[in-house]
Amino acid sequence: MSRVSLKTLMEHALEQKYAVGYFESWNLESAIAVVRAAENVKSPVIIGVCGTYIGEPMRKYKESLTVYQAMLSQIAKEAKVPVALLLNESDDEEMVIQAAENGFDMVMYAPVFATEEVPFDELTKIQKRIVEKAHKNGTAVEGEVGELPLYNSATGKLHEGEDTDPELCAEFVKETGIDTVAVSVGNCHLKEDGMVTINYDALKILAERIDIPLVLHGGTSIAREDLGKAAAMGVAKVNFGTGMKRAVLNTVKKYLAEHEIDQMDPNDVLGRGGEKDLLVLEQEAVISYVEETIRAMNGENKAF
């Protein structure tokens, strides 16, 4: 089994009471490491990239969405477990539609880091346009109702969010035709300590009221025991990214502290693929993180 649809993944996750992890990559090595981890624990997985990051106007070098899709698609094709592709949280409607046309299995429009909030009526119109075009290509669409708090690790400041209103969420789902919906129930973007307090009463109401799969973003902020509980309550997908990058950065920091790289063969440090290769160690950090997280979401041995 390799490439599968998001619809198939979500249905299987709900039936088997686990959550599929979306682990956001930023280069070839991180994407491959995610799939290797999923293969190790025999779990379905979702791979992809952040549309807001790769489309960032201040980015020094312009990125090609087509190249990312081709890379991720080939990795999924060669995988030994079910894999689907996601363009996550793009604030560019055209990019989202392009991703649907280019072969991503699911796309998401979400102006998470926008300086100005998109009015709900306007967001509804945008989502309806995206759903119409994406569904014609067989691509699923994720939406979001509510606003996650946003933590700035550089300053320690927290931008307050807004919990998901069940009635508003149900209306949005019905009006737009989205396939999954990300909800805000205490989870937080970019927070790394796993110490948020999940509002299980609110999650229970949403699971009973909303008839499409629920998604939690900000997975790094959620305690491991809460991941499994949320999955058992009907959360079909959880997003991770920040924690993976922190694991890699800690690996690099430790490597530089323990090695005299000025006295090493640069090919041993980068590219040879041996025990001293920093890229290998970075992948192993991601693999460990992903394996642990999949187990916490009850995803181990759920490959089909």
C-alpha positions as CSV (number, residue, x, y, z in Angstrom):
1,M,0.0,0.0,0.0
2,S,1.3,3.5,-0.8
3,R,-0.7,6.5,-2.0
4,V,-4.3,6.7,-0.7
5,S,-7.0,9.3,-0.6
6,L,-7.7,11.4,2.4
7,K,-11.2,10.2,2.5
8,T,-10.1,6.6,2.9
9,L,-7.6,7.6,5.6
10,M,-10.1,9.6,7.6
11,E,-12.8,6.8,7.4
12,H,-10.3,4.2,8.5
13,A,-9.0,6.4,11.4
14,L,-12.6,7.0,12.7
15,E,-13.5,3.4,12.4
16,Q,-10.4,2.2,14.2
17,K,-10.3,5.0,16.7
18,Y,-6.9,6.4,16.0
19,A,-5.7,9.7,14.6
20,V,-3.6,10.0,11.5
21,G,-0.6,12.3,11.9
22,Y,0.2,15.0,9.4
23,F,3.9,15.6,9.9
24,E,5.0,18.8,8.0
25,S,8.3,18.5,6.1
26,W,10.5,21.3,4.9
27,N,13.0,19.4,2.7
28,L,13.6,16.0,1.2
29,E,15.2,14.4,4.2
30,S,12.4,15.4,6.6
31,A,9.8,14.0,4.3
32,I,11.6,10.7,3.9
33,A,12.2,10.4,7.6
34,V,8.5,10.8,8.3
35,V,7.6,7.9,6.0
36,R,10.4,5.8,7.4
37,A,9.0,6.3,10.8
38,A,5.5,5.4,9.7
39,E,6.9,2.2,8.0
40,N,8.7,1.3,11.2
41,V,5.5,1.4,13.3
42,K,3.2,0.2,10.4
43,S,1.0,3.3,10.4
44,P,-0.8,5.4,7.8
45,V,0.6,8.9,7.5
46,I,0.1,12.3,5.8
47,I,3.1,14.2,4.5
48,G,3.2,17.7,3.0
49,V,4.4,21.3,3.3
50,C,3.1,24.5,4.7
51,G,1.7,26.7,1.9
52,T,2.2,29.9,4.0
53,Y,5.9,29.1,4.5
54,I,6.8,28.1,0.9
55,G,4.8,31.1,-0.4
56,E,6.2,33.6,2.0
57,P,6.7,36.9,0.1
58,M,9.9,37.7,2.1
59,R,11.4,34.3,1.2
60,K,14.8,34.8,-0.3
61,Y,14.3,32.2,-3.0
62,K,11.0,31.5,-4.7
63,E,9.8,27.9,-4.3
64,S,8.1,25.7,-6.8
65,L,4.9,24.0,-5.6
66,T,5.2,21.6,-8.5
67,V,8.6,20.4,-7.4
68,Y,7.4,19.8,-3.9
69,Q,4.4,17.9,-5.1
70,A,6.6,15.7,-7.4
71,M,9.0,15.0,-4.5
72,L,6.3,14.1,-2.1
73,S,4.4,12.1,-4.6
74,Q,7.3,9.9,-5.4
75,I,8.1,9.3,-1.7
76,A,4.5,8.3,-1.2
77,K,4.6,6.0,-4.2
78,E,7.5,4.1,-2.8
79,A,6.2,3.9,0.7
80,K,5.2,0.5,2.3
81,V,2.3,2.1,4.3
82,P,-0.7,4.3,3.2
83,V,0.4,7.8,2.5
84,A,-1.5,10.9,1.5
85,L,-0.3,14.4,0.5
86,L,-1.4,17.7,2.0
87,L,-0.8,21.4,1.2
88,N,-1.3,22.8,4.6
89,E,-2.4,26.3,5.7
90,S,-1.8,28.4,2.7
91,D,-3.1,32.0,2.8
92,D,-3.0,32.2,-1.0
93,E,-6.2,31.0,-2.7
94,E,-4.5,30.6,-6.1
95,M,-1.8,28.4,-4.5
96,V,-4.4,26.2,-2.9
97,I,-6.2,25.7,-6.2
98,Q,-2.9,25.0,-8.0
99,A,-2.1,22.4,-5.4
100,A,-5.4,20.7,-6.0
101,E,-4.8,20.7,-9.8
102,N,-1.2,19.5,-9.3
103,G,-2.1,16.4,-7.4
104,F,-2.2,17.0,-3.7
105,D,-4.7,14.7,-2.0
106,M,-5.9,17.5,0.3
107,V,-5.5,21.3,0.5
108,M,-6.2,23.9,3.1
109,Y,-6.7,27.6,2.9
110,A,-6.0,29.2,6.3
111,P,-4.7,32.7,6.8
112,V,-3.1,31.7,10.1
113,F,-0.3,34.3,10.1
114,A,-2.2,37.1,8.4
115,T,-2.0,40.5,10.0
116,E,-5.8,41.1,9.4
117,E,-8.5,38.6,10.1
118,V,-10.6,37.4,7.1
119,P,-14.3,38.1,7.9
120,F,-16.3,34.9,8.3
121,D,-18.6,35.7,5.3
122,E,-15.6,36.2,3.1
123,L,-13.9,33.1,4.4
124,T,-17.0,31.1,3.6
125,K,-17.0,32.4,0.0
126,I,-13.3,31.6,-0.5
127,Q,-13.8,28.1,0.9
128,K,-16.8,27.4,-1.4
129,R,-14.7,28.5,-4.5
130,I,-11.8,26.2,-3.4
131,V,-14.1,23.2,-2.7
132,E,-15.8,23.5,-6.0
133,K,-12.5,23.5,-8.0
134,A,-10.7,21.0,-5.7
135,H,-13.5,18.4,-5.8
136,K,-13.5,18.5,-9.6
137,N,-9.9,17.2,-9.3
138,G,-10.8,14.6,-6.7
139,T,-8.9,16.6,-4.0
140,A,-10.3,16.9,-0.4
141,V,-10.4,20.3,1.4
142,E,-9.8,21.1,5.0
143,G,-11.3,24.1,6.6
144,E,-11.0,25.7,10.0
145,V,-13.5,27.3,12.4
146,G,-12.3,29.1,15.4
147,E,-8.8,30.4,15.9
148,L,-6.0,28.7,17.7
149,P,-3.9,30.7,20.1
150,L,-0.5,31.5,18.5
151,Y,2.6,31.3,20.6
152,N,5.8,33.2,19.7
153,S,8.7,31.2,21.1
154,A,11.2,34.0,20.4
155,T,9.3,36.5,22.5
156,G,7.3,34.3,24.8
157,K,4.1,36.2,23.9
158,L,0.8,34.4,23.2
159,H,-1.8,35.7,20.8
160,E,-5.2,34.7,22.2
161,G,-7.4,32.6,20.0
162,E,-11.1,31.8,19.9
163,D,-12.7,28.4,20.6
164,T,-14.8,26.8,17.9
165,D,-18.5,27.5,18.1
166,P,-20.3,24.2,17.4
167,E,-23.3,25.9,15.6
168,L,-21.1,28.2,13.6
169,C,-18.9,25.2,12.7
170,A,-21.9,23.1,11.6
171,E,-23.1,26.0,9.4
172,F,-19.7,26.5,7.8
173,V,-19.3,22.8,7.0
174,K,-22.8,22.6,5.4
175,E,-22.3,25.9,3.5
176,T,-18.8,25.2,2.1
177,G,-18.8,21.4,1.6
178,I,-15.3,21.0,3.2
179,D,-14.2,17.4,3.9
180,T,-12.5,17.9,7.3
181,V,-12.5,20.7,9.8
182,A,-9.8,21.9,12.2
183,V,-11.1,23.0,15.5
184,S,-9.9,25.1,18.5
185,V,-10.4,23.4,21.9
186,G,-7.4,24.5,23.8
187,N,-4.7,23.4,21.3
188,C,-2.1,26.1,20.3
189,H,0.0,26.9,17.3
190,L,3.8,26.8,17.7
191,K,3.7,26.0,21.4
192,E,6.3,23.3,22.3
193,D,5.8,22.2,25.9
194,G,2.8,19.8,25.4
195,M,1.1,21.5,28.3
196,V,-2.1,23.0,26.9
197,T,-5.4,22.0,28.5
198,I,-7.8,20.4,26.0
199,N,-11.4,21.2,26.6
200,Y,-12.9,17.7,26.3
201,D,-16.4,18.8,26.9
202,A,-16.2,21.1,23.9
203,L,-14.5,18.4,21.8
204,K,-17.3,16.0,22.7
205,I,-20.0,18.4,21.6
206,L,-18.2,19.1,18.3
207,A,-17.8,15.3,17.7
208,E,-21.5,14.8,18.2
209,R,-22.6,17.9,16.2
210,I,-20.2,17.9,13.2
211,D,-20.6,15.1,10.6
212,I,-17.1,15.3,9.0
213,P,-13.8,14.3,10.5
214,L,-12.3,16.7,13.2
215,V,-8.7,17.8,13.1
216,L,-6.4,19.3,15.7
217,H,-3.6,21.6,14.7
218,G,-0.8,22.5,17.0
219,G,-0.1,18.9,17.9
220,T,3.2,19.9,19.5
221,S,1.3,21.7,22.2
222,I,-0.7,18.7,23.2
223,A,0.3,16.1,25.8
224,R,0.9,12.6,24.6
225,E,-1.9,11.2,26.7
226,D,-4.3,13.8,25.4
227,L,-3.5,12.8,21.8
228,G,-4.8,9.2,22.4
229,K,-7.9,10.4,24.2
230,A,-8.8,12.9,21.5
231,A,-8.3,10.2,18.9
232,A,-10.7,7.9,20.8
233,M,-13.3,10.7,20.9
234,G,-13.4,11.2,17.1
235,V,-10.4,13.3,16.1
236,A,-9.2,11.7,12.9
237,K,-6.1,13.9,12.2
238,V,-3.5,15.8,14.2
239,N,-0.9,18.2,12.7
240,F,2.7,18.4,13.8
241,G,5.6,20.5,12.6
242,T,7.3,22.7,15.3
243,G,8.3,19.7,17.5
244,M,10.0,18.0,14.6
245,K,12.0,21.1,13.8
246,R,13.0,21.5,17.4
247,A,14.2,17.9,17.5
248,V,16.4,18.5,14.5
249,L,17.8,21.8,15.8
250,N,18.7,20.1,19.1
251,T,20.5,17.4,17.1
252,V,22.5,20.0,15.2
253,K,23.3,21.9,18.4
254,K,24.6,18.7,20.1
255,Y,26.5,17.7,17.0
256,L,28.4,21.0,16.7
257,A,29.2,20.8,20.5
258,E,30.6,17.3,20.2
259,H,32.5,17.4,16.9
260,E,35.5,19.5,15.7
261,I,34.0,19.9,12.2
262,D,36.9,22.0,11.0
263,Q,39.0,18.9,11.4
264,M,36.6,16.6,9.7
265,D,36.1,15.6,6.1
266,P,33.1,17.7,4.9
267,N,31.8,14.7,3.0
268,D,31.5,12.7,6.2
269,V,29.5,15.5,7.8
270,L,27.2,16.0,4.8
271,G,26.3,13.6,2.1
272,R,28.2,10.3,2.6
273,G,25.4,8.9,4.7
274,G,27.4,7.2,7.4
275,E,27.3,7.4,11.2
276,K,28.9,10.9,11.2
277,D,26.6,12.4,8.6
278,L,24.6,15.2,10.1
279,L,21.7,14.7,7.6
280,V,21.4,11.1,8.8
281,L,21.3,12.2,12.5
282,E,18.7,14.8,11.6
283,Q,16.5,12.1,10.0
284,E,16.9,9.9,13.0
285,A,15.7,12.7,15.3
286,V,12.6,13.1,13.1
287,I,12.0,9.3,13.0
288,S,12.1,9.0,16.8
289,Y,9.7,12.0,17.2
290,V,7.2,10.6,14.6
291,E,7.3,7.1,15.9
292,E,6.6,8.2,19.5
293,T,3.8,10.5,18.3
294,I,2.1,7.9,16.1
295,R,2.0,5.5,19.1
296,A,0.5,8.2,21.3
297,M,-2.3,8.6,18.7
298,N,-3.1,4.9,18.7
299,G,-1.8,4.7,15.2
300,E,0.7,1.8,15.5
301,N,-0.1,-1.3,13.4
302,K,-3.0,0.5,11.7
303,A,-1.5,0.3,8.2
304,F,-3.9,-1.3,5.7
